[in-house]
């Protein structure tokens, strides 16, 4: 998954060894899962910077503990504290690519006002500018760039002309796409001729079984995914062209990894218009999805394709992202470019390697030995091995003999051409709270001889029980050494998780602020809350936001619209409620906006009300409230940022034009 993969790539250690056994949003108190990368696991950037390299990171971070993402930091686990001279991107698991939640170095920033371009285009511009600046100021200095787009992960966003390019391209459906992909893979030599195409899981529908409406939605969602990838590829091509313009391309090693840790199945059976629906455990009705079908790929959707598309693009393997026991959840394409070093362009390498090997490969290419200490801290041993040998010797035996895997209670081990792995207990689209947990010792194991079975298609567990037992014993030994144990559910071990805001019942603000990270903001999910403030309305009537949290996809906002106070709550389409008060006279007023849950539990229906100067002036009802995160966008006072929570205003006109001496948020 996202954070473990990034941690392994950057540090050269298996993810659990650097305490990143899960994504940063799901830490636990067990040592391998805290999401706090230790100082004894320095990154590629740490090492290269110490050897005179300029270092920069662009795009998705997702390696910073969530409670450290706020304005107080600490910043030592932000990218600039992990070896990067410069960072421009986002810290969380994803962002709206049309209105990204951006950080530059250690400051939350807004895209230039009026710049409505897709983030991949903005990110490419920033990388191009950074390279140009670096070459102009210190042309003799080598540089390292970690370029990590959010594309391939949801939301699948792309400009209209790119979306139109793929209209109708997937009308044949996922079964046919998977089969055609398989044949192309064989024809191109990417997979061996002996490889078998594994069958569709029983719990995924055949394309032919879908209604015409389901097919229309599913194809549109897949078109958006393809368009997003193609659009990113074009933007990355601009960065590569910059290297050519500076005569640096031939001597630059590029490791291009494409994917989302295996195609994702988190979109469920029909796919999602809003990823947040899955996170909140809300079912999207097909008729509601079809109503908004033309929003797919644009700023007002947070779309994700159906699970069966994730399975289809993982051809020829079983399963999908989160299922680390099988290659459908782990294998991604790697393309290597280094013209001055590689002579056989377009050739294929088949040695078994893991993302943890990137760190060692980069250092070996730079001629740098792994340091014993970084910033005075003794470094842990590396798990990665260099892949450089395979650049020169296509038929060489793989230098990686063993690799262990674990994610979301799916685990396995590769050793000398064999793979032993557990059968998945849960599906990625299931709510974490509802997932079944079976004792690790009671799990069913499978066994594959990858030397003759490239795609894990023939289970040999019954034919070779001794081999399976040998690999199981090796797994448990390495799992204990590698801090994988205890293997536990994604809801276990969260007690005591640090947080600036979770334990507080009252927040008082005396200044306006923008984009306070959700961890430090009022935690309103599952709780009644009230926003109270004094305002001074001008002669022309008040206008603008008093307080808000969220985005156009979900959240709440308390604001003035042409002199009238409004409270808006959006629990993801189609559930929203807008309560409108009365126009206020100029002068000082005391306002209270309330959200009163029927029950003190996430998702409860609620009453919403507005009081002005002690009088109740408006009420409303909403059939549900949010069960989980609002989204990656933060809490604001005196205006909105990143993405407007309410459709009643635009960002550029969201600044409250009256006086706002204080604002208090109280939670029950």
Buried (B, 14 or more C-beta within 10 A) or exposed (E): BBBBBBBBBBBBBBBBBBBBBBBBBBBBEBBBBBBBBBBBBBBBBBBBBBBEBBBBBBBBBBBBBBBBBBBEEEBEBBBBBBBBBBBBBBBBBBBBBBBBBBBEBBEBBBBEEEEEBBBBBBBBBBBBEBBEEBBEEEEEEBBBBBBBBBBBBBBBBBBEEBBEBBEEEBBEBBBBBBBEBBEEBBEEEEBEEEBBBBEBBEEBBEBEEBEEBBBBBBBBBBBBBBBBBBBBBEBBEEBBEBBEEBEBBEEBBBBEBBBBBBBBBBBBBBBBBBBBBBBBBBEBEBEBBBEBBEBBBBBBBBBBBBBBBBBBBBBBBBBBBBBBBBBBBBBBEBEBBBEEBBEEEEEEBEBBBBBBBBBBBBBBBBEBEBBEEBEEEEBBEBBBBBBBBBBEEEEEEBBBEBBBBBBBBBBBBBBEBBBBBBBBBBBBBBBBEEBEBEEBEEBEBBBBBBEEBBBBBBBBBEEBEEBBEBBBEBBBEBBEEBBBBBBBBBBEBEEEBEBBBEEBEEBEBEEBBBBBBBBBBBBBBBBBBBBBBBBEBBEEBBBBBBBBBBBBBBBBBBBBBEBBBBBBBBBBBEBBBBBBBEBBEBEEBEBBBBBBBEEEEBBBBBBBBBBBEEEEBBEBEBEBBBBBBBBBBBBBBBBBBBBBBBEBBEBEEBBBBBEBEEBBBBBE
